[in-house]
C-alpha cells in the first residue's frame, strides 16, 4: 500500500505518519513510499488504539484541571437552608440534582446512605460546597408550613386526650408511588369511577371519601403520588390516623414510596402495606416483602410487625381483607373525639368556584359542624351556608372524621389551617378583609413596571425565564409553585410574573405579551374574552391537566439558557481477576473492588501497566448470583461490561459516574 494513501485513510499526513510510526513499533524508514499490506493493517489497528488512548488522556487531564480549579477556589453559587438533619432525597431535591447522583457521591466518600436515610448538617455543608452551593442552617426558624404542621399536631393531641371523647371513624390516608394504583384501589373500595375523572389516571388533588365496612364507617384521603405533590402528601399524613401504603407487586419500592414511608414514620402513623397488582404477569410479592425487610419493615408472615395485604384493585380482589386490617388497626389504637365540643377541623383543600365563591374542604376533627355555624379559619371567616359531603349531597351536620365542603366563606383559607366554630365579633370583621389568596401578589406584580423589572434582570448575572401561572385550586397551585422553584439553577431562574386561581384572563395575555412571558395553565381554560384576544395576541399559552407536562416544558425551555459541562465523580477501581467472556458487544469478568465502592451505573477506563487503553461502562454487577446496585470496597463480584474489548487479567478498571453541571 502507498504510504500517502495509508496516511489519508488514517486522517493524517504522510509526514505525521512517518514521524509517529517508530513510537508505535513500526520502523519503515523516514523516506518510505510503500508499505506491505499486512503491515499496513497492523499500523491501522495500532493507530486507532493510540488515538483512543490520547482521547482518554485528554479526558483525564480535563477532569484533573476541573478538580484542581474546584479545590483552589470554591464556586460561588446559590444558597439553600436546611434543618440539622435532612434525608438524602430531600437534600438532592434542594441541590437540584438527581438523587442517584447524590447517592453515588456519598458512596465515593464512604457513606452508604439510602434514599430515605438522613445526613447531618455538617456532611450536607461539605457536599454542598462540592456542588457549588452554600448550605445554611434554618436555626430554629419557624416557617408558615412548619407552624401549620405544629398546629395540626397540637389539635390532634388535645382531641385524643379529651376524656369525654367517644369512638369515631378512623381517617385513613392512601399513599405511595405514582401509578401504583392508589386511586384505583379507592375506586374498588367505593365502587365508583373516580380514576376516570383524573387526568392520565393520576390524582391531582386531595380527595376525601367515606365508606362502610361491616357497619363501620371509614374516612379515606387519597393523596397524589407524583413528586411535585410532596406537600399535599405530607398534609394528608398529618391529619390521618392510619395509613395504607400502596406498593405495586410488579414494580416494588420507588422514590415516592420511600418518601411516603418517611411521612408515615415522621407522623408515627400505624399503617398497612397493600401490595397491589398481584394479578399482573410480572408480579413478585416476595420481592416487595424483601425490599420492605431491607428498610426494617419486616412483614408479619416473615416474623416482623409490618401488616401486609395482597390486593388486586383492578379485579377488586382482597379489598374486604384490607378493610378488615384497617378496622383491626383502628380498634387497637381506639380513635376518639367529642361530638358535643366546639367544632374544629383541618382545611385540606380550598379554591374559588365561579358560581359558589370561596370554597374549602374541611376534615372535622372534633365537635359537629352545622349549617348556620359561624367559623374562623386563620384570618378569614364566614357563616356556613351549606355543607356538602364527598358525593356532593347537601348535609345539615358533619360529625368528627367526616370530610365536607363548606360554602359561605368570605375568602379562601390556607390549606392546613385550623377551622374553629366561634362567634365572629366586630373586631375580627374589621381586621379581616375580603380577599382571595394570591390576588395581592398578582396586583403587586401588575402594578410594577415590566420595563423596570426587565432592566433589573438585565443588570443581574442570572438569566430569568418569565412565566405566568394559573391553576384551578389552591393545593394544585402550591404544588406547582413549589415544583417550579426546584427547577431554579444558579445561572437561570423561573420568574413568576403573576400567579393565581381560575381561568386565564385578558390581563394575563396583556402582561404576557408586554413581558414576553409564557402562560401556563393547570386544569384551567381561557375565559371567553381571553379566547377572542388570543387570536390577535402573540402570547404563548400552555395548558395541561397533568402537572409534570408543565414541569417538563419549563425545564426543557430553561435548558436553552444553561451552559453545562460533563464532569466525573470518581468511584472505586476494579482489578480484573478473570475474563470469562470477551466480545465486541459485551464481556463478563470477575473482579475485586479497590479504593471505594462501585455503582452499577458506573463507566470506567481500562489501565494496563499504568497506561489508559480503553473505555467502557458497567452493564450489571452480580454478587452471590444476585444482581446488586453497588458493590463495597474489598468485595469480589461478577461484572458484565460493554464498550471495552480485549480485557486481560490484572487490568485495572478505574470507575466513575458522569454528571452534567453548569459552567
C-alpha positions in Angstrom: 0.0 0.0 0.0 1.2 3.5 -0.8 2.2 5.4 2.4 0.3 8.5 1.2 -2.9 6.5 0.8 -2.4 4.9 4.2 -2.0 8.4 5.8 -5.2 9.6 4.0 -7.2 6.6 5.4 -5.9 7.4 8.9 -6.9 11.1 8.6 -3.3 12.2 8.8 -0.5 13.5 6.6 2.4 11.4 5.3 5.0 13.4 7.3 3.0 13.0 10.6 2.5 9.3 9.9 6.2 8.6 9.3 7.1 10.6 12.4 4.8 8.7 14.7 5.3 5.1 13.3 8.5 4.4 15.4 6.7 5.2 18.6 4.0 2.6 17.6 6.7 0.0 16.9 6.9 0.3 13.1 10.2 1.5 11.7 9.8 1.6 7.9 12.2 4.5 7.4 11.6 8.2 7.1 11.6 8.2 3.2 9.4 5.1 2.7 7.0 5.3 -0.2 5.2 1.9 0.1 4.4 -0.5 3.0 3.4 -4.2 3.0 -0.4 -4.6 3.1 -0.3 -6.9 6.2 1.9 -4.4 8.0 -0.5 -1.6 6.9 -3.4 -3.4 8.7 -1.3 -3.7 11.9 -0.5 0.0 11.6 -4.2 0.9 11.3 -5.0 -1.1 14.5 -2.2 0.4 16.4 -3.0 3.9 15.2 -6.7 3.5 16.2 -5.6 2.3 19.7 -3.2 5.3 20.0 -6.0 7.7 19.1 -8.3 6.1 21.7 -5.6 6.4 24.4 -5.0 10.1 23.5 -8.7 10.8 23.8 -8.8 9.1 27.2 -5.8 11.1 28.4 -7.4 14.3 27.3 -10.5 13.5 29.3 -8.4 12.6 32.4 -6.4 15.9 32.0 -9.6 17.9 31.7 -11.1 16.3 34.8 -7.8 16.9 36.7 -7.9 20.5 35.7 -11.5 20.8 36.8 -10.7 19.2 40.2 -7.7 21.5 40.7 -9.8 24.5 40.0 -12.5 23.4 42.3 -10.1 22.7 45.2 -8.3 26.1 44.8 -11.4 28.1 44.6 -14.9 27.3 46.0 -17.5 28.0 43.4 -19.9 30.8 44.2 -23.4 29.5 43.8 -26.8 29.8 45.3 -27.7 29.4 49.0 -30.1 26.9 50.5 -31.4 26.5 54.0 -31.8 23.1 55.6 -32.5 21.7 59.1 -29.9 20.0 61.4 -30.8 16.6 59.7 -32.2 16.0 56.2 -33.0 12.9 54.2 -30.8 12.1 51.1 -33.8 12.5 48.8 -34.8 15.9 50.2 -31.2 17.2 50.1 -30.9 16.1 46.4 -34.1 18.0 45.7 -32.7 21.1 47.5 -29.4 20.8 45.5 -31.4 20.3 42.2 -29.6 17.1 41.3 -30.7 13.5 40.7 -30.8 11.5 43.9 -28.9 8.6 42.3 -26.0 11.0 41.6 -26.0 12.1 45.2 -26.0 8.5 46.5 -23.1 7.9 44.1 -21.2 10.8 45.6 -21.9 9.6 49.1 -20.6 6.1 48.2 -17.4 7.6 46.8 -16.8 9.2 50.2 -17.6 6.0 52.1 -21.1 6.9 53.2 -23.6 4.1 52.4 -26.9 6.0 52.7 -30.1 5.0 51.1 -32.7 7.5 49.7 -34.7 7.7 52.9 -31.8 7.9 55.4 -30.7 11.2 57.0 -27.4 13.0 56.8 -26.3 15.7 59.3 -25.8 19.4 58.6 -22.0 19.2 58.6 -22.0 16.5 56.0 -24.5 18.4 53.9 -22.2 21.5 54.0 -19.3 19.5 52.6 -21.4 18.1 49.8 -23.0 21.5 49.1 -19.5 23.1 48.8 -18.5 20.4 46.2 -21.6 21.2 44.2 -21.1 25.0 44.4 -24.0 25.6 46.8 -23.7 27.4 50.1 -25.6 25.4 52.8 -27.1 27.4 55.7 -28.9 26.1 58.8 -32.5 27.1 59.4 -31.6 27.7 63.1 -35.0 27.1 64.6 -36.7 29.4 62.1 -40.4 28.6 62.1 -41.9 28.7 58.6 -45.6 29.1 57.9 -45.7 25.4 56.7 -44.0 24.1 59.9 -46.2 26.3 62.0 -49.4 24.9 60.5 -48.0 21.3 61.0 -47.5 22.0 64.7 -51.0 23.5 64.9 -52.4 20.2 63.5 -50.3 18.0 65.8 -51.4 20.1 68.8 -55.1 19.8 67.8 -54.8 16.0 67.4 -53.1 15.7 70.7 -55.7 17.8 72.5 -58.6 15.8 71.0 -57.0 12.4 71.8 -56.5 13.5 75.5 -60.2 14.6 75.9 -61.8 12.3 78.5 -65.3 12.9 77.1 -64.4 11.5 73.7 -66.3 8.7 72.1 -65.2 6.4 69.3 -65.1 8.0 65.9 -64.4 6.6 62.4 -60.6 6.3 61.5 -59.2 8.7 58.9 -57.1 6.7 56.5 -54.6 8.2 54.1 -53.7 6.2 51.0 -50.1 6.9 50.0 -47.5 5.5 47.5 -45.7 6.0 44.3 -47.3 7.4 41.2 -49.2 4.8 39.1 -49.1 2.1 41.8 -52.9 2.0 41.9 -53.9 4.2 44.9 -56.9 5.8 43.2 -57.9 2.5 41.5 -57.8 0.9 45.0 -60.1 3.6 46.4 -62.2 3.2 43.2 -62.6 -0.5 44.1 -63.4 0.3 47.7 -66.1 2.8 46.8 -67.4 1.1 43.7 -67.3 4.4 41.9 -65.2 5.6 39.0 -63.1 8.4 40.4 -60.0 7.4 38.5 -61.7 8.1 35.2 -62.1 11.7 36.2 -58.4 12.2 36.8 -56.0 13.3 34.0 -54.0 10.4 32.8 -55.3 8.3 35.7 -53.2 10.4 38.0 -54.7 12.0 41.1 -54.0 15.8 41.0 -55.9 16.9 44.2 -56.5 15.5 47.7 -59.8 13.7 47.7 -61.7 12.7 50.8 -64.2 9.9 50.8 -66.2 7.7 53.3 -67.1 4.1 53.0 -68.8 1.5 55.2 -67.3 -1.9 56.1 -69.2 -4.3 58.4 -71.3 -1.4 59.7 -68.2 0.6 60.4 -67.5 4.0 58.7 -64.0 4.7 57.4 -62.8 8.0 56.0 -60.3 7.8 53.2 -57.9 10.5 52.0 -56.4 10.0 48.5 -53.1 11.8 48.0 -51.3 12.4 44.7 -48.2 10.2 44.0 -46.3 12.5 41.6 -43.2 14.0 43.2 -44.4 17.6 42.7 -47.2 16.9 45.3 -44.9 16.2 48.2 -46.5 18.9 50.4 -50.0 17.6 49.7 -48.9 14.1 50.8 -47.4 15.4 54.0 -50.7 17.2 54.7 -52.6 14.0 54.2 -50.2 12.3 56.6 -50.7 15.0 59.3 -54.5 14.8 59.5 -54.8 11.0 59.2 -55.0 8.3 61.9 -54.0 5.2 59.8 -52.0 4.9 56.5 -52.3 2.4 53.7 -49.0 2.3 51.8 -49.7 1.0 48.2 -46.8 -0.8 46.5 -47.2 -2.4 43.1 -46.2 -6.0 43.1 -44.6 -5.7 39.6 -42.6 -2.5 40.5 -41.5 -2.6 44.1 -40.4 0.3 46.2 -39.9 3.6 44.3 -38.8 7.1 45.3 -42.3 8.3 46.2 -42.9 5.1 48.1 -39.8 5.7 50.3 -40.9 9.4 50.7 -44.3 8.2 51.8 -42.7 5.8 54.3 -40.8 8.8 55.6 -44.0 10.8 56.1 -45.7 7.8 57.8 -42.8 7.3 60.2 -42.5 11.1 60.9 -46.2 11.3 61.8 -46.0 8.0 63.8 -49.0 6.6 61.9 -49.9 2.9 62.2 -50.1 1.5 58.7 -50.9 -1.4 56.4 -48.9 -2.2 53.3 -51.3 -3.0 50.4 -49.3 -5.0 47.8 -51.3 -4.2 44.7 -51.4 -5.5 41.1 -50.8 -9.1 42.2 -52.8 -10.2 39.0 -50.1 -8.8 36.7 -47.7 -11.2 34.9 -44.6 -9.6 36.4 -45.9 -9.5 40.0 -43.5 -10.7 42.7 -44.9 -10.4 46.2 -41.8 -11.9 47.8 -39.6 -9.3 46.1 -41.7 -6.5 47.6 -41.5 -8.1 51.0 -37.7 -8.5 50.7 -37.4 -4.8 49.8 -39.5 -3.9 52.8 -37.3 -6.0 55.0 -34.2 -4.2 53.8 -35.6 -1.0 55.2 -36.5 -2.6 58.5 -40.2 -3.1 57.7 -40.3 -6.9 58.1 -43.8 -8.4 57.2 -45.7 -10.3 59.8 -45.5 -13.6 57.9 -41.8 -13.2 57.8 -41.6 -12.8 61.6 -41.9 -9.0 61.8 -44.6 -6.5 62.8 -45.5 -4.9 59.4 -49.0 -5.8 58.3 -49.2 -6.6 54.6 -52.3 -7.4 52.5 -52.2 -8.6 48.9 -54.8 -7.0 46.6 -55.8 -6.5 43.0 -57.5 -3.2 42.8 -58.4 -3.7 39.2 -60.2 -7.0 39.9 -61.4 -6.0 43.4 -59.6 -9.0 44.9 -58.5 -8.8 48.6 -60.4 -5.5 49.3 -62.5 -6.8 52.1 -59.5 -8.3 53.8 -57.6 -5.0 53.5 -60.5 -3.1 55.1 -60.6 -5.7 57.9 -57.0 -5.0 58.6 -57.7 -1.2 58.7 -60.5 -1.8 61.2 -58.2 -4.1 63.3 -55.6 -1.4 63.5 -58.2 1.2 64.4 -59.6 -1.0 67.2 -56.1 -1.3 68.7 -55.5 2.4 68.5 -59.0 3.5 69.6 -59.6 6.9 68.0 -62.0 9.1 69.9 -63.4 12.6 69.7 -66.2 14.6 71.5 -69.1 15.3 69.1 -70.6 17.9 71.5 -67.5 20.1 71.8 -66.9 23.3 69.8 -66.4 22.2 66.2 -62.8 22.1 65.0 -61.2 20.7 61.8 -58.4 21.0 59.3 -58.6 22.5 55.9 -57.4 20.0 53.3 -58.4 21.9 50.1 -59.6 25.4 49.1 -60.4 27.1 45.8 -62.7 29.7 44.2 -65.7 28.4 42.4 -67.3 30.7 39.7 -70.8 30.0 41.0 -70.2 29.3 44.7 -67.4 31.7 45.5 -64.7 30.7 48.1 -65.0 27.0 48.8 -63.0 24.9 51.3 -62.9 21.2 52.2 -62.6 20.5 55.9 -62.0 17.3 57.8 -63.9 17.7 61.0 -61.7 16.6 63.9 -63.8 17.4 67.0 -67.4 18.6 67.6 -70.1 18.7 65.0 -70.0 21.4 62.3 -73.6 22.5 61.3 -75.2 24.7 58.7 -75.5 28.2 60.2 -72.3 28.0 62.4 -70.0 31.0 62.4 -66.5 29.9 61.7 -63.0 31.3 61.8 -60.1 29.9 59.8 -56.8 31.8 60.3 -57.5 35.3 59.3 -60.6 34.5 57.2 -64.1 33.9 58.5 -67.7 33.2 57.4 -71.0 31.6 58.2 -71.7 28.1 56.9 -74.4 28.5 54.3 -74.2 24.9 53.1 -72.3 21.7 53.7 -71.8 19.1 51.0 -70.5 15.5 51.6 -67.9 13.8 49.3 -70.8 12.8 46.9 -71.8 16.5 46.7 -75.0 15.8 48.6 -76.3 18.5 51.0 -75.9 17.7 54.7 -77.0 19.6 57.7 -74.2 18.5 60.1 -70.8 16.9 59.9 -69.6 14.9 62.9 -65.9 14.0 63.7 -63.9 12.4 60.9 -66.4 13.5 58.2 -65.0 15.5 55.3 -67.3 18.2 54.0 -67.2 21.1 51.5 -68.1 24.5 53.1 -69.9 27.3 51.3 -70.2 30.8 52.9 -66.6 31.8 53.5 -65.5 35.4 52.8 -62.2 34.3 51.4 -60.2 31.2 50.6 -58.3 29.9 53.7 -54.8 28.5 53.7 -54.5 24.7 53.4 -53.6 23.1 56.7 -55.2 25.9 58.8 -57.5 25.0 61.7 -61.2 25.7 61.5 -62.9 26.8 64.7 -66.6 27.3 65.2 -66.9 30.6 67.1 -68.9 33.8 67.2 -67.4 36.3 64.8 -67.0 39.7 66.6 -67.0 43.1 65.1 -63.2 43.4 65.6 -62.5 40.4 63.5 -64.8 41.6 60.8 -62.9 44.9 60.6 -59.5 43.2 60.8 -60.2 40.6 58.2 -60.6 42.0 54.7 -62.3 40.2 51.9 -59.5 38.7 49.8 -58.6 35.9 47.5 -55.3 34.2 48.0 -52.6 35.3 45.6 -54.6 38.3 44.3 -52.5 40.7 46.3 -49.4 39.1 44.7 -50.9 39.5 41.3 -51.8 43.1 41.7 -48.3 43.9 43.2 -46.7 42.4 40.1 -49.0 44.0 37.7 -48.5 47.5 39.2 -44.8 47.1 38.9 -43.5 48.4 35.6 -42.5 45.5 33.4 -39.8 47.7 31.9 -38.3 48.3 35.3 -38.3 44.6 36.1 -36.6 43.8 32.8 -33.9 46.4 33.5 -33.3 45.0 36.9 -33.0 41.5 35.5 -30.6 42.6 32.7 -28.3 44.1 35.4 -28.3 40.7 37.2 -25.8 37.9 36.3 -28.7 35.5 36.2 -31.0 34.7 33.3 -34.7 34.8 34.1 -37.4 32.7 32.4 -40.6 34.7 32.8 -43.9 32.8 33.2 -47.5 33.4 34.3 -49.1 30.5 36.3 -52.9 29.9 36.7 -54.4 26.8 38.4 -57.8 25.6 39.4 -57.4 25.1 43.1 -55.0 26.3 45.8 -53.5 22.9 46.6 -52.5 22.4 42.9 -51.1 25.9 42.7 -49.0 25.4 45.8 -47.7 22.1 44.4 -46.9 23.7 41.0 -45.1 26.7 42.5 -43.1 24.5 44.8 -42.0 22.3 41.9 -41.2 25.2 39.7 -38.9 26.6 42.5 -37.0 23.4 42.5 -36.1 23.9 38.8 -34.1 27.0 39.6 -30.4 26.9 38.7 -27.5 29.2 39.8 -27.5 30.8 36.3 -31.1 30.6 35.3 -34.3 31.1 37.4 -38.0 30.8 36.8 -39.5 34.3 37.3 -43.2 34.1 38.1 -44.7 37.5 37.0 -48.2 36.5 38.0 -49.9 33.6 39.8 -53.5 33.0 40.7 -56.6 30.8 40.7 -59.1 30.5 37.9 -59.2 30.7 34.1 -56.6 32.7 32.0 -57.9 36.2 31.5 -57.3 39.2 29.2 -55.0 40.8 31.7 -52.8 37.6 31.7 -52.5 37.9 27.9 -51.6 41.6 28.0 -49.0 41.0 30.7 -47.5 38.0 28.8 -47.3 40.0 25.5 -45.7 43.0 27.3 -43.1 40.9 29.1 -42.5 38.1 26.7 -43.7 35.6 29.3 -45.2 32.1 28.7 -48.6 31.4 30.3 -49.0 28.1 32.0 -52.5 26.9 32.9 -53.1 23.8 35.1 -56.5 22.3 34.8 -58.0 25.7 33.6 -59.2 27.2 30.4 -59.2 30.6 28.7 -62.1 33.0 29.6 -64.3 33.9 26.6 -62.7 37.3 26.3 -59.2 35.8 26.5 -60.1 33.3 23.8 -61.1 36.1 21.4 -58.0 38.1 22.3 -55.7 35.1 21.9 -56.2 35.2 18.1 -54.9 38.8 18.0 -52.1 38.5 20.6 -48.7 36.8 20.2 -48.8 35.3 23.7 -47.6 31.7 24.1 -50.1 29.6 26.2 -49.5 26.1 27.5 -52.5 24.4 29.2 -52.3 20.9 30.7 -54.2 18.7 33.1 -51.1 16.8 34.2 -48.6 18.7 36.3 -45.4 17.0 35.1 -46.2 18.0 31.5 -45.9 21.7 32.6 -42.7 21.0 34.6 -41.1 19.2 31.6 -41.9 22.1 29.3 -40.4 24.6 31.7 -37.4 22.5 32.3 -36.7 22.0 28.6 -37.0 25.7 27.9 -34.7 26.5 30.8 -32.0 24.2 29.4 -31.6 26.6 26.4 -30.4 29.2 28.8 -27.9 27.0 30.7 -24.4 26.1 29.6 -23.3 22.8 31.0 -20.2 20.6 31.0 -19.8 16.9 31.9 -17.7 16.2 34.9 -16.8 13.0 36.6 -17.4 11.7 40.1 -14.7 9.2 40.9 -15.6 5.9 42.3 -13.6 2.8 43.2 -11.3 0.7 41.0 -11.9 -2.9 39.9 -9.0 -5.3 39.5 -9.7 -7.9 36.8 -9.1 -11.4 38.3 -10.7 -13.5 35.5 -12.1 -12.9 32.0 -15.0 -15.3 31.3 -16.2 -13.9 28.0 -14.8 -11.3 25.7 -16.6 -9.9 22.6 -17.3 -6.7 20.8 -20.7 -6.1 22.3 -20.1 -7.2 25.9 -17.6 -9.0 28.2 -18.0 -10.9 31.5 -15.3 -10.7 34.1 -14.6 -11.5 37.7 -13.0 -8.7 39.7 -12.2 -7.3 43.1 -13.2 -3.7 44.2 -10.4 -1.5 45.4 -10.3 2.1 46.9 -14.0 2.8 47.2 -17.5 1.3 46.5 -18.6 1.0 42.8 -22.1 1.6 41.5 -23.8 -0.4 38.7 -24.3 2.9 36.9 -20.5 3.5 36.5 -18.4 4.0 33.5 -14.7 3.1 33.5 -11.3 3.4 31.9 -9.1 0.4 31.4 -5.5 0.9 32.7 -2.8 -1.6 31.7 0.7 -1.2 33.2 -0.4 2.3 34.3 -1.5 3.4 30.8 -5.1 4.1 29.8 -6.0 1.9 26.8 -9.8 1.5 26.6 -13.2 2.9 27.9 -16.5 1.2 28.7 -19.4 1.0 31.1 -20.8 -1.4 33.6 -24.0 -3.2 32.5 -24.6 -5.4 35.5 -22.9 -6.4 38.8 -23.6 -9.8 40.5 -22.6 -10.9 43.9 -23.5 -14.4 45.2 -25.6 -14.9 42.0 -27.8 -11.9 42.8 -27.8 -8.6 40.9 -26.8 -5.7 43.1 -26.8 -1.9 42.6 -23.5 -1.3 44.5 -20.5 -3.4 45.5 -18.4 -2.5 48.5 -14.7 -2.0 48.7 -12.8 -5.3 49.0 -15.6 -7.5 47.7 -15.3 -9.8 44.8 -18.0 -9.9 42.1 -19.0 -10.8 38.6 -19.4 -7.9 36.2 -20.9 -7.6 32.7 -19.4 -4.7 30.8 -19.8 -3.2 27.4 -17.6 -1.0 25.1 -14.2 -2.3 26.2 -12.6 -5.0 24.1 -9.6 -7.3 24.8 -9.7 -7.1 28.6 -7.0 -9.2 30.4 -6.3 -10.4 33.9 -4.6 -7.7 36.1 -6.2 -4.9 34.1 -7.5 -2.1 36.3 -10.9 -0.6 35.7 -11.0 3.0 37.0 -14.7 3.7 37.7 -16.6 7.0 37.6 -20.0 8.5 37.2 -20.6 11.2 34.7 -22.7 14.3 35.7 -23.7 17.4 33.9 -23.0 20.6 35.8 -23.4 24.3 34.9 -20.4 26.1 33.6 
